[in-house]
Amino acid sequence: MRIPLFFAVAAALLLHGYSCLAQPLDATANGADSAPVTAAVKDAVFNQEQLDQMLAPIALYPDPLLAQVLMATTYPGEVTEAVTWSKSHPDAKGDDAVKQVASQTWDPSVQALVAFPQVLATLGQDPVWVQRLGDAFLAQPDDTMEAVQRLRHQAQAAGNLQSNQYQNVTVETVAAPAPTTATSASAPASSTSTIIIQPSDPQVVYVPSYNPTTTYGTWSYPASPPVYYPPPPAYYPGSALMAGLAFGTGVAIVGALWGDCDWDNNDIDIDVNRYNNINANNRITNNQNKWQHNTLHRDGVPYRDRKSREQYGRQLDGASQREAYRGDNVERAQARERARGAMDKRGFEQPAASNREARDRAREAQSATSANNRMQGTDRAKSSDRSQGNARNTRESQQARQQTAQVNPRGQGMAQNRPSASAGSARNNAFAGARSPAQSNAQASRGRASQVSAQRASASRPAGHQISRPSNPPARQRGGRR
């Protein structure tokens, strides 16, 4: 018996549905588990190799100084300004230097770095590296702090990180959480260790200098070796190399360093009392003991990853916040209005309010210039036609006057002084000859011909011969000025 086509299609769809339901749930679960991992890898800004490479020059700094550097690098523009200030004030260091920049608009973490000119000298060698450090700490704080610990363990294993008169190196071991599943109950409990570096004297900080290509032993990534920034010689005079690290002159501080690394949470703790002692103009409360990034000090430097843009971009939604940060107030607005009124009164063009308006003005000016050039070309053509017409009229007038001179030579000479109607406009324009050289040549020729004819008439006239003149000569033969 033949089965209708409709029932055959329905049976096929039912079988397909049963086959989908019969798939094992483990496959679906595995796909769901792998999705977040793939997304996390895709969202990562820097991988482990890149993090180790960029953190190698500062991973062995004392914890309080490392915390200040990580915070400050999230404001790369202000770090550049602090580097410039430190170069122009080479003798400023410690708490005194921080007080000197209290009036600067920098973030307090950047102000704290002027206490250590040798650190700013190192950061000033590579602004791109500074920006990458800050981007890594903002986007991947956990990965950044773990990279620091990984590098410290490598330096310690190589014998280049130990306690001395400049620093205290301690290792804290933290047991990992006990396994909860039955399958892993028999697995041994693992433990992690954290290496902490603190100054030997809390009020004197020695900034270490070292070559990261050798201090960490055999580098794990030969294709991406760390960059070595040589220490400024002025801050490391005759320093001896101890355990792979060189220490220069110590910096005496009391309140300049107010941050510290919280290795349990991979963030930075703030000592509120020390912070308020050095930042008298920008005090905080006891509840603000955790560092938070302030986008107002970013100075327009874009964030590298999408997550950071979404997290910190919302703080700049209000235009009033940006205007307040730029110092805009009622007095400055009134001053701008007065300046605009004065410019309008004196006929000055006001500056463009935006780049788009400036471009539109430039296009309009270019169009007006092109139109003027076309108009000038047309006028020049018309002037040339008028010059040719004037020259033709001049020749005709000259022929008429010559015919009249045959009847009355003296009247010709008198008529020469009378301006013609065609040359009336040229008489009142001192530059007419420059525009119509043909007319000028014609007038000059006419003058020379008049002089010659007058001389001939005087020579042919006999002495004592009376010349009969009409009592009322016609107006066209009458000499003299009207």
C-alpha positions as CSV (number, residue, x, y, z in Angstrom):
1,M,0.0,0.0,0.0
2,R,1.3,3.4,-1.0
3,I,1.7,5.9,1.9
4,P,0.6,9.5,1.1
5,L,3.3,12.1,0.9
6,F,1.9,14.2,3.8
7,F,2.1,11.2,6.2
8,A,5.6,10.4,5.1
9,V,6.9,13.9,5.8
10,A,5.2,13.9,9.2
11,A,6.8,10.6,10.1
12,A,10.2,11.9,9.1
13,L,9.8,15.0,11.3
14,L,8.8,12.9,14.3
15,L,11.8,10.7,13.9
16,H,14.1,13.7,13.7
17,G,12.6,15.1,16.9
18,Y,13.1,11.8,18.8
19,S,16.7,11.7,17.6
20,C,17.4,15.2,19.0
21,L,15.9,14.3,22.3
22,A,17.8,11.1,22.4
23,Q,21.2,12.9,22.3
24,P,23.2,12.6,25.5
25,L,22.9,15.6,27.9
26,D,26.7,15.5,28.5
27,A,27.3,16.9,25.0
28,T,25.0,19.8,25.6
29,A,26.5,20.4,29.0
30,N,30.1,20.3,27.6
31,G,29.1,22.8,25.0
32,A,27.7,25.2,27.6
33,D,30.8,24.8,29.8
34,S,33.2,25.5,26.9
35,A,31.3,28.7,25.9
36,P,32.3,30.8,28.9
37,V,35.9,29.6,28.6
38,T,36.1,30.6,24.9
39,A,34.5,34.0,25.7
40,A,37.0,34.6,28.5
41,V,39.9,33.8,26.3
42,K,38.5,36.1,23.6
43,D,38.0,39.0,26.0
44,A,41.5,38.7,27.5
45,V,43.5,41.8,26.6
46,F,47.0,40.3,27.2
47,N,48.1,36.7,27.5
48,Q,50.4,35.3,30.1
49,E,53.5,35.8,28.0
50,Q,52.7,39.5,27.4
51,L,51.9,40.1,31.0
52,D,55.2,38.6,32.2
53,Q,57.1,40.6,29.6
54,M,55.7,44.0,30.6
55,L,55.7,43.4,34.4
56,A,59.3,42.1,34.6
57,P,60.9,45.5,35.1
58,I,58.8,46.4,38.2
59,A,57.7,43.0,39.6
60,L,60.5,43.1,42.2
61,Y,59.6,46.6,43.6
62,P,58.5,46.7,47.2
63,D,54.8,46.1,47.5
64,P,53.9,49.8,48.5
65,L,55.9,51.2,45.6
66,L,54.5,48.6,43.2
67,A,51.0,49.5,44.2
68,Q,51.6,53.2,43.5
69,V,53.1,52.4,40.1
70,L,50.1,50.2,39.1
71,M,47.6,52.9,40.1
72,A,49.5,55.7,38.4
73,T,49.9,53.9,35.1
74,T,46.1,53.9,34.6
75,Y,46.6,57.7,34.0
76,P,49.4,57.6,31.3
77,G,49.0,61.2,30.3
78,E,49.5,62.5,33.8
79,V,52.5,60.2,34.3
80,T,54.1,61.9,31.3
81,E,53.5,65.3,32.9
82,A,55.0,64.1,36.2
83,V,58.1,62.8,34.3
84,T,58.6,66.3,32.8
85,W,58.1,68.0,36.1
86,S,60.6,65.7,37.8
87,K,63.2,66.4,35.1
88,S,62.9,70.1,35.7
89,H,63.2,69.6,39.5
90,P,66.0,67.0,39.9
91,D,66.6,67.8,43.6
92,A,62.9,67.2,44.6
93,K,62.2,63.9,46.2
94,G,60.3,62.3,49.1
95,D,57.4,63.9,50.9
96,D,58.6,67.4,50.1
97,A,58.3,66.7,46.3
98,V,54.8,65.5,46.8
99,K,53.8,68.6,48.6
100,Q,55.3,70.7,45.8
101,V,52.9,69.2,43.3
102,A,49.8,69.4,45.5
103,S,48.4,72.2,43.3
104,Q,48.7,70.0,40.2
105,T,45.6,68.5,38.7
106,W,47.1,65.0,38.7
107,D,45.6,62.0,40.5
108,P,47.1,61.5,44.0
109,S,48.7,58.2,42.9
110,V,50.7,60.2,40.2
111,Q,51.6,62.9,42.7
112,A,53.0,60.2,45.0
113,L,55.5,59.1,42.3
114,V,57.4,62.4,42.3
115,A,58.8,61.3,45.6
116,F,60.8,58.7,43.5
117,P,62.5,60.5,40.6
118,Q,64.4,57.4,39.7
119,V,61.1,55.6,39.1
120,L,59.8,58.4,36.9
121,A,63.0,58.3,35.0
122,T,62.4,54.7,34.2
123,L,58.8,55.1,33.3
124,G,59.7,58.1,31.1
125,Q,61.8,55.9,28.8
126,D,58.8,54.1,27.3
127,P,55.3,55.8,27.5
128,V,53.7,53.0,25.4
129,W,54.9,50.5,28.0
130,V,53.4,52.6,30.8
131,Q,50.0,52.7,29.0
132,R,50.0,48.9,28.5
133,L,50.7,48.4,32.2
134,G,47.7,50.5,33.2
135,D,45.5,48.8,30.6
136,A,46.5,45.4,31.9
137,F,45.8,46.3,35.5
138,L,42.4,47.8,34.7
139,A,41.2,45.0,32.4
140,Q,42.9,42.0,34.1
141,P,43.8,42.8,37.8
142,D,43.8,39.1,38.8
143,D,46.1,38.1,35.9
144,T,48.3,41.1,36.6
145,M,48.9,40.3,40.2
146,E,49.4,36.6,39.5
147,A,52.0,37.5,36.9
148,V,53.9,39.5,39.5
149,Q,53.9,36.5,41.9
150,R,55.0,34.2,39.1
151,L,58.0,36.4,38.3
152,R,58.9,36.7,42.0
153,H,59.0,33.0,42.4
154,Q,61.3,32.7,39.3
155,A,63.7,35.3,40.7
156,Q,63.7,33.6,44.1
157,A,64.3,30.2,42.4
158,A,67.3,31.8,40.6
159,G,68.7,33.0,43.8
160,N,68.2,36.7,43.0
161,L,65.5,37.6,45.5
162,Q,66.2,37.6,49.2
163,S,66.1,39.7,52.3
164,N,68.9,42.2,52.9
165,Q,69.5,45.6,54.5
166,Y,67.3,47.3,52.0
167,Q,64.3,45.0,51.9
168,N,62.5,42.2,53.7
169,V,61.3,39.2,51.6
170,T,58.7,36.9,53.2
171,V,56.7,34.0,51.9
172,E,53.2,33.3,53.0
173,T,51.7,29.9,52.2
174,V,48.0,29.7,51.8
175,A,46.3,26.2,51.6
176,A,43.9,25.7,48.8
177,P,40.2,24.9,49.5
178,A,39.5,21.3,50.3
179,P,38.0,19.2,47.4
180,T,34.3,18.8,47.6
181,T,33.6,16.1,45.0
182,A,33.7,12.4,45.8
183,T,36.0,11.6,42.8
184,S,38.7,14.1,44.0
185,A,38.5,13.3,47.7
186,S,41.6,11.2,47.4
187,A,43.6,14.0,45.7
188,P,46.2,15.7,47.9
189,A,45.5,19.3,49.0
190,S,47.5,21.9,47.1
191,S,48.9,25.1,48.5
192,T,50.0,28.4,47.0
193,S,52.6,30.8,48.3
194,T,52.7,34.6,48.1
195,I,56.0,36.5,48.1
196,I,55.8,39.8,49.9
197,I,58.5,42.5,49.6
198,Q,58.6,45.3,52.2
199,P,61.2,48.0,53.0
200,S,63.5,47.2,55.8
201,D,62.8,50.6,57.3
202,P,59.2,51.7,56.7
203,Q,60.3,55.4,56.4
204,V,63.1,54.7,53.9
205,V,62.5,53.1,50.6
206,Y,65.2,51.8,48.3
207,V,64.2,51.3,44.7
208,P,65.8,48.2,43.2
209,S,67.4,48.2,39.7
210,Y,68.0,44.9,37.9
211,N,68.3,43.4,34.5
212,P,65.2,41.3,33.9
213,T,66.8,39.3,31.2
214,T,69.1,37.6,33.8
215,T,67.4,38.2,37.2
216,Y,64.6,35.7,36.5
217,G,66.9,32.9,35.4
218,T,66.2,31.3,32.1
219,W,63.4,33.3,30.5
220,S,60.4,31.2,29.7
221,Y,59.6,33.0,26.4
222,P,62.7,33.4,24.3
223,A,60.6,34.9,21.5
224,S,59.4,37.7,23.9
225,P,62.3,38.7,26.1
226,P,61.7,41.5,28.7
227,V,62.9,45.0,28.1
228,Y,65.8,46.3,30.2
229,Y,65.6,49.9,31.2
230,P,69.0,51.0,32.5
231,P,68.9,52.9,35.8
232,P,69.6,56.6,35.8
233,P,73.3,56.9,36.9
234,A,72.5,60.0,39.0
235,Y,70.4,58.0,41.4
236,Y,72.6,54.9,41.6
237,P,76.1,56.3,42.3
238,G,78.6,53.5,42.8
239,S,75.9,51.0,43.9
240,A,77.0,47.4,44.4
241,L,75.1,44.5,42.8
242,M,73.6,42.4,45.6
243,A,71.7,39.2,44.8
244,G,71.0,40.3,41.3
245,L,69.6,43.7,42.4
246,A,71.2,47.1,42.7
247,F,70.0,49.6,45.3
248,G,70.6,53.3,45.0
249,T,70.1,56.1,47.5
250,G,67.2,55.6,49.8
251,V,64.2,57.9,49.7
252,A,63.0,59.1,53.1
253,I,59.2,59.1,53.2
254,V,56.4,59.4,55.8
255,G,53.2,59.7,53.9
256,A,54.2,59.5,50.2
257,L,53.3,55.8,50.0
258,W,49.8,55.2,51.1
259,G,48.9,52.1,49.0
260,D,49.7,48.4,49.4
261,C,49.1,45.2,47.5
262,D,46.2,43.0,48.7
263,W,47.3,39.7,47.4
264,D,44.2,37.9,48.7
265,N,41.8,39.9,46.6
266,N,44.3,41.0,43.9
267,D,43.6,44.7,44.4
268,I,45.1,47.7,46.3
269,D,44.4,48.8,49.9
270,I,44.7,52.4,50.9
271,D,46.1,53.6,54.3
272,V,43.6,56.4,54.9
273,N,45.6,58.1,57.6
274,R,48.8,58.3,55.5
275,Y,46.8,59.4,52.5
276,N,45.2,62.3,54.3
277,N,48.4,63.4,55.9
278,I,50.1,63.9,52.5
279,N,46.9,64.9,50.5
280,A,45.5,67.6,52.7
281,N,43.5,69.1,49.8
282,N,41.9,65.8,48.8
283,R,41.0,63.9,51.9
284,I,39.0,60.7,51.9
285,T,37.0,58.8,54.5
286,N,37.7,55.5,56.2
287,N,35.2,53.8,54.0
288,Q,37.4,54.6,50.9
289,N,40.1,52.2,51.8
290,K,40.0,50.4,48.5
291,W,41.5,52.0,45.4
292,Q,39.1,52.8,42.5
293,H,40.0,54.1,39.1
294,N,39.0,57.8,38.5
295,T,38.1,58.4,34.9
296,L,38.4,62.1,35.2
297,H,42.2,61.8,35.3
298,R,42.3,59.7,32.1
299,D,42.8,62.8,30.0
300,G,41.0,61.4,27.0
301,V,43.3,58.3,26.6
302,P,41.0,55.6,25.2
303,Y,40.5,52.3,27.1
304,R,41.9,49.3,25.4
305,D,39.2,46.7,25.9
306,R,35.4,46.8,25.6
307,K,34.8,45.8,29.3
308,S,36.8,48.8,30.6
309,R,35.1,51.1,28.2
310,E,31.7,49.9,29.4
311,Q,32.7,50.0,33.1
312,Y,34.5,53.4,33.2
313,G,32.7,55.2,30.4
314,R,29.5,55.5,32.3
315,Q,31.1,57.8,34.8
316,L,31.4,60.4,32.1
317,D,27.8,60.4,30.9
318,G,27.1,63.8,32.4
319,A,28.6,66.8,30.6
320,S,28.4,68.8,33.8
321,Q,31.1,66.5,35.3
322,R,33.5,67.2,32.5
323,E,32.8,70.9,32.6
324,A,33.4,71.0,36.4
325,Y,36.6,69.1,36.0
326,R,37.8,71.6,33.3
327,G,37.1,74.5,35.7
328,D,34.2,75.9,33.7
329,N,32.0,78.2,35.9
330,V,29.7,81.2,35.6
331,E,32.5,83.8,35.5
332,R,34.2,82.1,32.6
333,A,30.9,81.8,30.7
334,Q,30.3,85.5,31.2
335,A,33.8,86.3,30.0
336,R,33.2,84.3,26.8
337,E,29.9,86.2,26.2
338,R,31.7,89.6,26.7
339,A,34.4,88.5,24.3
340,R,31.9,87.5,21.6
341,G,30.0,90.8,22.0
342,A,33.2,92.8,21.6
343,M,34.1,90.8,18.4
344,D,30.7,91.5,16.9
345,K,30.9,95.2,17.8
346,R,34.3,95.5,16.0
347,G,33.3,93.4,13.0
348,F,35.6,90.5,13.8
349,E,34.6,87.0,12.8
350,Q,34.0,84.7,15.7
351,P,36.1,81.5,15.8
352,A,34.4,78.3,14.8
353,A,32.7,76.4,17.7
354,S,33.5,73.0,16.2
355,N,35.7,71.3,13.6
356,R,32.7,70.8,11.4
357,E,31.9,74.5,11.4
358,A,35.5,75.3,10.6
359,R,35.4,73.0,7.6
360,D,32.2,74.5,6.4
361,R,33.7,78.0,6.6
362,A,36.7,76.9,4.7
363,R,34.5,75.5,1.9
364,E,32.5,78.7,1.7
365,A,35.6,80.8,1.5
366,Q,37.0,78.6,-1.2
367,S,33.7,78.9,-3.2
368,A,33.7,82.6,-2.8
369,T,37.3,82.9,-4.0
370,S,36.5,80.8,-7.1
371,A,33.4,83.0,-7.9
372,N,35.5,86.1,-7.6
373,N,38.1,84.7,-9.9
374,R,35.5,84.0,-12.5
375,M,34.0,87.5,-12.2
376,Q,37.4,89.1,-12.5
377,G,38.1,87.1,-15.7
378,T,34.8,88.3,-17.2
379,D,35.5,91.9,-16.2
380,R,38.9,91.7,-17.8
381,A,37.4,90.5,-21.0
382,K,34.8,93.3,-21.0
383,S,37.5,95.9,-20.3
384,S,39.5,94.6,-23.3
385,D,36.5,95.1,-25.5
386,R,36.0,98.6,-24.2
387,S,39.6,99.4,-24.8
388,Q,39.4,98.3,-28.4
389,G,36.2,100.3,-28.9
390,N,37.9,103.4,-27.3
391,A,40.9,103.0,-29.6
392,R,38.6,102.8,-32.7
393,N,36.7,105.9,-31.6
394,T,40.0,107.7,-31.0
395,R,41.2,107.0,-34.5
396,E,37.9,108.2,-36.0
397,S,38.1,111.4,-33.9
398,Q,41.7,112.0,-34.9
399,Q,40.8,111.7,-38.6
400,A,38.0,114.2,-38.1
401,R,40.2,116.7,-36.4
402,Q,42.9,116.3,-39.1
403,Q,40.3,117.2,-41.7
404,T,39.2,120.2,-39.6
405,A,42.9,121.3,-39.2
406,Q,43.2,121.6,-43.0
407,V,40.6,124.4,-42.8
408,N,41.8,126.0,-39.6
409,P,45.2,124.7,-38.5
410,R,45.2,126.9,-35.4
411,G,41.8,125.7,-34.4
412,Q,43.2,122.2,-34.5
413,G,45.8,123.1,-32.0
414,M,43.2,124.6,-29.8
415,A,41.0,121.6,-30.2
416,Q,43.7,119.3,-29.1
417,N,43.4,120.7,-25.6
418,R,39.7,119.8,-25.5
419,P,39.1,116.3,-24.1
420,S,37.0,114.0,-26.2
421,A,33.9,112.4,-24.9
422,S,35.3,108.9,-25.3
423,A,38.4,109.8,-23.2
424,G,36.4,111.5,-20.5
425,S,36.4,108.5,-18.2
426,A,40.1,107.9,-18.8
427,R,41.0,111.5,-17.8
428,N,39.6,111.0,-14.4
429,N,41.4,107.6,-13.9
430,A,45.2,107.8,-13.4
431,F,45.5,104.0,-14.1
432,A,43.5,104.0,-17.4
433,G,46.7,103.7,-19.4
434,A,47.8,100.7,-17.6
435,R,44.6,98.9,-18.5
436,S,44.4,100.0,-22.2
437,P,47.9,100.5,-23.6
438,A,46.4,100.7,-27.2
439,Q,44.5,103.9,-26.2
440,S,47.5,105.4,-24.6
441,N,49.6,104.8,-27.7
442,A,46.9,106.4,-29.8
443,Q,46.7,109.5,-27.6
444,A,50.5,109.8,-27.7
445,S,50.5,109.6,-31.5
446,R,47.8,112.2,-31.8
447,G,49.8,114.6,-29.6
448,R,52.9,114.2,-31.7
449,A,50.9,114.7,-34.9
450,S,49.4,117.9,-33.5
451,Q,52.8,119.3,-32.7
452,V,54.2,118.6,-36.2
453,S,51.2,120.1,-37.9
454,A,51.3,123.2,-35.7
455,Q,55.0,123.7,-36.6
456,R,54.3,123.3,-40.3
457,A,51.5,125.9,-40.1
458,S,53.7,128.4,-38.4
459,A,56.6,128.0,-40.9
460,S,54.3,128.4,-44.0
461,R,52.6,131.6,-42.8
462,P,54.3,134.8,-44.2
463,A,55.4,137.5,-41.8
464,G,52.9,140.3,-41.3
465,H,50.1,138.3,-43.0
466,Q,46.7,138.8,-41.4
467,I,44.6,135.8,-40.7
468,S,40.9,136.3,-41.0
469,R,39.0,134.8,-38.3
470,P,35.2,134.4,-38.2
471,S,33.6,136.5,-35.5
472,N,31.5,133.6,-34.2
473,P,33.3,130.4,-34.9
474,P,31.4,127.1,-34.6
475,A,31.5,125.5,-31.2
476,R,33.5,122.5,-32.4
477,Q,36.3,124.9,-33.7
478,R,36.2,127.1,-30.7
479,G,39.4,126.8,-28.6
480,G,39.9,127.2,-24.9
481,R,38.3,125.4,-21.9
482,R,34.7,125.3,-21.3
